């Protein structure tokens, strides 16, 4: 597909204008009201899928308020992420050596399937990264009422599990390629944000580490969890005089979505203050982790990310002109 030059400009007052996600042999890019996913097929061609996107917060302005907008954005991006991964998996299946009968009967992902996948992924994430660390800390140590110590140790286990998980999967060949596309996505976003012409050569000059990455978001969530859960525990102890594992599970787990909302505001703040000392400190943990989750892409992968970003911006521009 040949992309035209675009006049859609980056707005420094709105740092979340464009973003994306790596998928199987491709990249998804999201512009203000459009999504484009570009995937490299086995024959070398790039297939592009474009879709309009309107956030639910556009229909309900209340959802744009601080903290609520973070929860909405997190849920919407998870849904988009799963759908685009399914799309790239479909293409990979079509290009594989499966027999024609197997191809014809490949799974059709409906909205219901996406919802079920989302729920299962969320539940697994809660058990592994939230329930299990609470259980381990409770069983191995005996300072349940020492709020700071308990939450620091739990946070340490939570972050350690996450780092081990990311490090282990980064050694897998297929995941390594996805991490390369992740790096390509970041390079193209940087190219756009710096006002450079969107070309592979220009993108090569930028780093793969971006402060607004979803990886950074997850690290901030774990840090915010330590502070937020410590405050919740303090409130519980002030009311009940004690706290234990069942009470923590009852209070902490329903609060997880709010962690996303709080963390989102931290990410926004670090993006707006990216040149300040505070902004750099807020972004630093996520940038460290991106040394694992992003890899240097080759020219072919940059080309795919380029097609995705140009297509998303062009389609967004078309939709704006039709209003």
C-alpha positions in Angstrom: 0.0 0.0 0.0 1.3 3.5 -0.9 0.8 6.1 1.7 0.4 9.8 0.9 2.2 12.6 2.8 0.1 13.9 5.6 -0.4 17.3 7.2 -1.6 16.0 10.5 0.6 17.7 13.1 1.6 16.6 16.6 0.0 18.7 19.3 2.5 19.1 22.2 -0.4 20.0 24.5 -1.9 16.6 24.0 1.0 14.1 24.4 -1.3 11.1 24.1 -2.2 11.9 20.5 -0.7 8.8 19.0 0.4 5.5 20.4 0.5 1.9 19.5 1.2 -1.7 20.2 3.3 -4.5 18.6 1.5 -7.5 17.3 2.5 -10.7 15.5 4.8 -9.5 12.6 3.2 -6.1 12.8 2.3 -2.9 14.6 -1.0 -1.3 15.6 -1.1 2.5 15.7 -3.9 4.6 17.2 -4.6 8.2 16.2 -7.3 10.4 17.8 -10.3 8.7 16.1 -8.8 5.9 14.0 -6.8 2.7 14.4 -4.6 1.1 11.8 -2.9 -2.3 12.0 -0.1 -3.2 9.6 1.1 -6.8 9.4 3.9 -8.2 7.2 2.7 -11.3 5.4 4.9 -14.3 4.5 5.2 -13.1 0.9 6.7 -9.8 2.0 3.6 -7.7 1.4 2.2 -5.4 4.1 -1.5 -5.9 4.9 -3.3 -2.9 6.6 -6.6 -2.8 8.4 -8.1 0.6 9.3 -11.0 1.1 11.7 -12.7 4.2 13.1 -12.4 4.6 16.9 -14.5 6.7 19.2 -13.8 6.5 22.9 -16.8 6.0 25.2 -15.6 9.1 27.1 -16.5 11.2 24.0 -20.1 10.2 24.5 -20.0 10.6 28.3 -17.9 13.6 29.3 -18.0 12.6 32.9 -15.6 9.8 32.0 -13.0 12.4 31.0 -12.5 13.5 34.5 -9.1 12.7 36.2 -8.7 9.1 37.4 -11.9 7.9 35.7 -10.3 8.6 32.2 -7.4 6.4 33.2 -9.7 3.5 34.0 -11.6 4.0 30.7 -8.4 4.2 28.7 -6.9 1.1 30.2 -10.0 -1.0 29.5 -10.4 0.4 25.9 -6.7 -0.3 25.1 -6.9 -3.8 26.5 -9.9 -4.5 24.2 -8.1 -2.9 21.2 -5.0 -4.8 22.0 -6.7 -8.2 22.1 -8.6 -7.5 18.9 -5.5 -6.5 17.0 -3.5 -9.5 18.3 -6.3 -11.7 17.1 -6.2 -10.0 13.7 -2.4 -10.6 13.4 -2.8 -14.2 14.6 -5.4 -14.8 11.9 -2.9 -13.6 9.2 -0.1 -15.7 10.7 -2.5 -18.7 10.5 -3.4 -18.0 6.9 0.3 -17.8 6.0 1.3 -20.9 7.8 1.6 -24.4 6.4 -1.8 -25.5 7.8 -3.9 -27.5 5.3 -6.8 -25.7 3.6 -9.4 -27.4 5.8 -7.7 -26.1 8.9 -7.5 -22.6 7.4 -11.2 -22.6 6.5 -12.1 -23.6 10.0 -9.9 -21.1 11.8 -11.5 -19.5 14.9 -13.6 -16.4 14.3 -13.2 -14.0 17.2 -16.4 -12.3 18.0 -17.1 -9.6 20.5 -18.1 -12.2 23.0 -14.9 -14.1 22.6 -12.9 -10.9 23.0 -14.8 -10.1 26.2 -14.2 -13.6 27.6 -10.5 -13.4 26.7 -10.2 -10.0 28.4 -11.9 -11.3 31.6 -9.7 -14.4 31.7 -6.5 -12.4 31.1 -7.5 -9.9 33.8 -8.3 -12.6 36.4 -5.0 -14.4 35.7 -3.1 -11.1 36.1 -4.9 -10.4 39.4 -4.1 -13.9 40.8 -0.4 -13.9 39.7 0.5 -10.3 40.4 -1.8 -9.3 43.3 -3.2 -12.3 45.1 -0.1 -14.5 45.1 2.3 -11.8 46.5 -0.2 -11.1 49.3 -0.3 -14.8 50.1 3.5 -15.3 50.0 4.1 -12.2 52.2 1.5 -13.3 54.7 2.8 -16.9 55.0 6.6 -16.1 55.0 6.6 -13.1 57.3 4.7 -12.1 60.4 4.2 -8.4 60.3 0.7 -8.1 58.9 0.0 -5.0 61.0 3.3 -3.3 60.0 1.7 -1.5 57.1 4.9 -0.1 55.5 6.9 -3.3 55.8 4.1 -5.5 54.6 3.3 -3.5 51.5 7.0 -2.9 50.6 7.7 -6.6 50.7 4.5 -7.4 48.8 5.4 -4.8 46.2 8.9 -6.3 45.9 7.5 -9.8 45.2 4.9 -8.3 42.8 7.6 -6.5 40.8 10.0 -9.4 40.9 7.4 -11.8 39.5 6.6 -9.3 36.7 10.3 -8.8 35.8 11.0 -12.6 35.8 8.0 -13.1 33.5 9.1 -10.4 31.1 12.7 -11.6 31.1 11.8 -15.2 30.5 9.4 -14.5 27.6 11.9 -12.1 26.1 14.2 -15.1 25.4 11.6 -16.7 23.1 12.3 -16.2 19.4 8.7 -15.1 18.5 8.5 -12.7 21.5 11.8 -11.2 20.6 10.5 -10.3 17.2 7.4 -8.7 18.8 9.7 -6.7 21.0 11.5 -5.6 17.9 8.2 -4.4 16.5 7.6 -2.7 19.8 10.9 -0.8 19.3 9.8 0.1 15.8 6.5 1.5 17.1 8.4 3.7 19.6 10.8 5.0 16.9 8.0 6.1 14.6 6.0 7.7 17.4 9.2 9.7 18.3 9.6 10.7 14.7 6.1 12.0 14.5 6.3 13.8 17.9 9.5 15.6 16.8 7.8 16.9 13.7 10.1 14.9 11.4 9.0 13.6 8.0 7.7 10.0 8.5 10.4 7.9 6.8 12.4 4.8 7.8 15.6 6.8 7.7 14.4 9.4 10.1 13.0 6.8 12.4 16.3 5.1 12.7 17.8 8.1 14.6 15.4 7.7 17.5 15.6 5.5 20.6 13.3 2.6 21.3 12.7 3.8 24.8 9.5 5.9 25.1 8.2 7.4 28.4 4.6 6.9 27.5 4.9 3.1 26.9 2.4 0.7 28.3 5.4 -1.0 30.0 6.0 2.2 31.9 2.4 2.2 32.8 2.6 -1.2 34.4 5.7 -0.3 36.4 3.9 2.8 37.7 0.9 0.7 38.7 3.1 -1.5 40.9 4.7 1.5 42.5 1.3 3.2 43.1 0.0 0.0 44.5 2.5 0.1 47.4 1.5 3.6 48.4 -2.3 3.1 47.8 -2.6 -0.3 49.5 -0.5 1.1 52.5 -3.0 3.9 52.9 -6.0 1.5 52.6 -4.4 -0.8 55.2 -3.9 2.2 57.6 -7.6 3.1 57.3 -8.7 -0.5 57.9 -6.5 -0.8 61.0 -7.7 2.5 62.3 -11.3 1.2 62.1 -10.9 -2.5 63.0 -7.7 -2.5 65.0 -6.2 -5.3 62.9 -5.9 -6.6 59.4 -5.4 -10.1 57.8 -5.2 -11.7 54.4 -9.0 -12.2 53.8 -9.6 -8.5 54.6 -6.8 -7.4 52.4 -8.1 -9.4 49.5 -11.6 -8.0 50.1 -10.4 -4.4 50.0 -7.3 -4.5 47.7 -8.8 -6.5 44.7 -11.8 -4.2 44.0 -9.3 -1.2 44.2 -7.2 -2.5 41.3 -9.0 -0.6 38.6 -8.5 2.7 40.5 -4.7 1.9 40.5 -4.9 2.2 36.7 -6.7 5.6 37.0 -4.1 6.9 39.4 -1.2 5.6 37.4 -2.6 7.1 34.2 -2.4 10.5 35.8 1.2 9.9 36.8 2.0 9.0 33.2 0.3 12.1 31.9 2.2 14.2 34.4 5.5 12.7 33.5 4.8 13.2 29.7 3.9 16.9 30.3 7.0 17.4 32.5 9.3 15.2 30.5 12.1 17.8 30.5 11.8 18.4 34.3 13.6 16.4 37.0 10.2 15.1 38.3 9.1 14.0 34.9 12.4 12.2 34.3 12.2 10.4 37.7 8.6 9.3 37.0 9.6 7.9 33.6 12.8 6.3 34.7 11.5 2.9 36.0 9.6 2.2 32.8 12.5 3.2 30.6 14.7 0.8 32.5 12.2 -2.0 31.9 12.0 -1.2 28.2 15.6 -2.4 27.9 13.9 -5.8 28.0 10.6 -5.2 26.3 11.9 -3.3 23.2 14.6 -4.4 20.8 16.3 -2.6 17.9 14.2 -3.2 14.8 15.4 -3.8 11.3 14.4 -1.7 8.2 11.5 -4.0 7.3 10.0 -3.8 10.7 10.3 0.0 10.7 8.6 0.0 7.3 5.6 -1.9 8.9 5.4 0.6 11.8 5.6 3.5 9.3 2.7 2.1 7.3 0.6 1.7 10.4 1.2 5.2 11.7 0.7 6.9 8.3 -2.5 4.9 7.7 -3.9 5.7 11.2 -3.1 9.4 10.7 -4.5 9.6 7.2 -7.7 7.8 8.1 -8.1 10.0 11.2 -7.7 13.0 8.9 -10.3 11.7 6.5 -12.8 11.1 9.3 -12.2 14.6 10.6 -12.9 16.1 7.2 -16.2 14.2 6.9 -17.6 15.7 10.0 
